[in-house]
Amino acid sequence: MPDIVISDKKNEVLFDLASQVSPALTGQSGEGGPELIRAGQDNTLALQRFYHQLQSLHASSGKPYWQTRGWGVLTWQPLYLSFLSLYCLGSVPSSLGKLAQQQKGDMVSGFFLPEGRWYCLKYSGCTVPELIALACQQIRPVIQQLQWEFERISGFSKAKSQRVMADRVLLTLLRLAEASNELNSFVKQTLTQEEQQHWGFTAAPWLHQRLNEKERFIADAILWLKGLELPVEHYLRLKEKPALLAVSSTEMIEPHGPGLYLKRLTCCMHYRREDGDLCANCPRLKKNKAA
């Protein structure tokens, strides 16, 4: 077990960082109540209530939508928290496996994370791949238990859930890469110089740059897929973007991120809603099938 550093404030900084990504990603320190969704307890009643809300609020959307949407919102928070911790703070909280999620109607948003120790690059002697492995060791049981429980309730198979999850891992990494400069600046403005030194944040800025370098991005994507026991070959669906994007007839800009996009394997089924439509990168669109 690597050395770890205690840091009470890192939870707070992670919560502030998460809320910058999405107002729905709202965190609190502590374990929360028994009604929350978490690993290590029976979540059947909570998931039944959640799935019933999906069915009631989107009755005409049908089972494919309920299943796909349900699985996506059950698992988005563990992924974002893992990625934000590592790439923006250079650390991974040891309490990730105790994450407790709040169910609000047809959405799972908001979470409790117990205070505790963090695996920190500065103090642990870990490499980035080792920290990725540590993060996966914690959130993999969370995701796998949710998959098993959600399959019993919804009939959404393990094979389908893994394909959706593999897409979600890569899409989340790409989205984080596009926002990494802004998130990194936010953390630097939040921490004092002393805190930056104490936490080893002087090493963290280059971490977010990993997501902007194609080779390192792909290498990390493979590690996350492998660590979460998802189909590793899914990384082959990452394709190169054009080197430059046209803004007008006279202006060109460099794209943010690693210059990659995901040729999605799965459809989010949003088009099945009355207010829905096909996403721009939906695999059902002819232009994306041919790409």
Residue pairs with C-beta under 8 A, 6 or more apart in sequence:
2 119
2 124
2 125
2 126
2 130
2 134
3 123
3 124
3 125
4 94
4 117
4 118
4 119
4 120
4 123
4 124
5 91
5 117
5 118
5 120
5 122
5 123
5 124
5 199
6 116
6 117
6 118
7 91
7 117
7 118
7 120
7 198
7 199
8 115
9 195
10 89
10 91
10 93
10 118
10 199
11 27
11 29
11 93
11 113
11 115
12 29
13 89
13 187
13 190
13 191
14 27
14 81
14 84
14 85
14 89
14 93
14 113
15 26
15 27
15 28
15 29
15 113
16 186
16 190
17 84
17 88
17 89
17 183
17 186
17 187
17 190
18 25
18 26
18 27
18 80
18 81
18 84
19 25
19 26
19 27
20 182
20 183
20 186
21 80
21 84
21 176
21 179
21 183
22 80
24 107
24 109
24 110
25 77
25 80
25 81
25 109
25 110
25 111
26 109
26 110
26 111
27 81
27 110
27 111
27 112
27 113
28 110
28 111
28 112
28 113
29 112
29 113
29 114
29 115
30 112
30 113
30 114
30 115
31 98
31 100
31 112
31 114
32 38
32 100
32 102
32 112
34 41
35 46
36 46
36 100
36 101
36 102
36 103
36 112
37 43
37 46
37 47
37 50
37 74
37 100
37 101
37 102
37 103
37 108
37 146
38 98
38 99
38 100
38 101
38 142
39 97
39 98
39 99
39 141
39 142
39 145
39 146
40 98
40 145
42 149
43 145
43 146
43 149
44 149
44 152
44 153
46 103
47 74
47 146
47 149
47 150
47 153
48 153
49 103
50 70
50 74
50 103
50 106
50 108
51 66
51 70
51 150
51 153
51 154
53 105
53 106
54 65
54 66
54 69
54 70
54 106
55 66
57 105
57 106
58 65
58 66
58 69
58 106
58 273
60 273
60 274
61 269
61 272
61 273
61 274
61 276
62 272
63 154
63 155
64 269
64 272
65 269
65 270
65 272
65 273
66 154
67 154
67 155
67 156
67 160
68 156
68 164
68 266
68 267
68 268
68 269
69 106
69 268
69 269
69 270
70 150
70 154
70 156
71 147
71 150
71 154
71 156
71 161
71 164
71 165
72 164
72 168
72 268
73 106
73 107
73 108
73 109
74 101
74 108
74 146
74 150
75 143
75 146
75 165
75 168
76 108
76 168
76 172
77 99
77 101
77 108
77 109
77 111
78 96
78 99
78 139
78 142
78 143
79 139
79 168
79 169
79 172
80 172
80 176
81 96
81 99
81 111
81 113
82 92
82 96
82 135
82 136
82 138
82 139
83 172
83 173
83 176
84 176
84 183
85 91
85 92
85 93
85 96
85 118
85 135
86 92
86 128
86 131
86 132
86 135
86 207
87 176
87 180
87 207
87 208
87 210
87 211
88 180
88 183
88 184
88 187
88 204
88 207
88 208
89 118
89 187
89 199
89 201
89 204
90 120
90 121
90 122
90 199
90 200
90 201
90 203
90 204
90 207
91 118
91 119
91 120
91 121
91 131
91 199
91 200
92 118
92 119
92 131
92 134
92 135
92 138
93 113
93 116
93 117
93 118
93 119
94 116
94 117
94 118
94 119
94 138
95 113
95 114
95 115
95 116
96 113
96 135
96 138
96 139
96 142
97 137
97 138
97 139
97 141
97 142
98 113
98 114
99 111
99 112
99 113
99 139
99 142
100 111
100 112
100 113
101 108
101 110
101 111
102 108
102 109
102 110
102 111
102 112
104 110
119 126
119 131
119 134
120 199
120 200
121 128
121 131
121 200
121 203
121 204
121 207
122 199
122 200
122 203
123 200
124 131
126 134
128 207
128 210
128 220
129 223
132 220
132 223
132 224
132 227
133 223
133 227
135 227
136 224
136 227
136 228
137 227
139 228
140 227
140 228
140 229
143 165
143 228
144 229
147 158
147 161
150 156
150 161
151 157
151 158
151 161
160 266
162 230
162 231
163 231
163 234
163 265
163 266
164 266
165 228
165 230
166 225
166 230
166 231
166 234
166 265
167 234
167 262
167 264
167 265
167 266
169 221
169 224
169 225
169 228
169 230
170 221
170 225
170 234
170 235
170 237
170 238
170 262
171 262
171 264
173 211
173 217
173 220
173 221
173 224
174 257
174 258
174 260
174 261
174 262
176 183
176 211
177 211
177 212
177 217
177 256
177 257
177 258
178 256
178 257
180 208
180 209
180 211
180 212
180 257
181 208
181 256
183 208
184 204
184 205
184 208
187 201
187 204
188 196
188 201
188 205
191 199
191 201
195 201
196 202
210 216
210 217
210 220
211 217
211 220
211 257
211 258
212 256
212 257
212 258
213 258
214 240
214 258
214 259
214 260
216 258
217 238
217 257
217 258
217 260
218 235
218 238
218 258
218 260
221 235
221 238
222 232
222 235
225 231
225 232
225 234
225 235
226 232
234 265
237 262
237 263
237 264
237 265
238 260
238 261
238 262
238 263
239 260
239 261
239 262
239 263
239 291
240 259
240 260
241 255
241 259
241 260
241 261
242 255
243 254
243 259
244 252
244 253
244 254
244 255
245 252
245 253
245 254
245 255
246 252
247 253
261 281
262 281
263 281
263 283
263 288
263 291
264 281
264 282
264 283
264 288
265 283
266 283
267 282
267 283
267 284
268 279
268 282
270 276
270 277
270 278
270 279
271 277
271 278
271 282
271 284
278 284
278 285
281 288
282 288
283 289
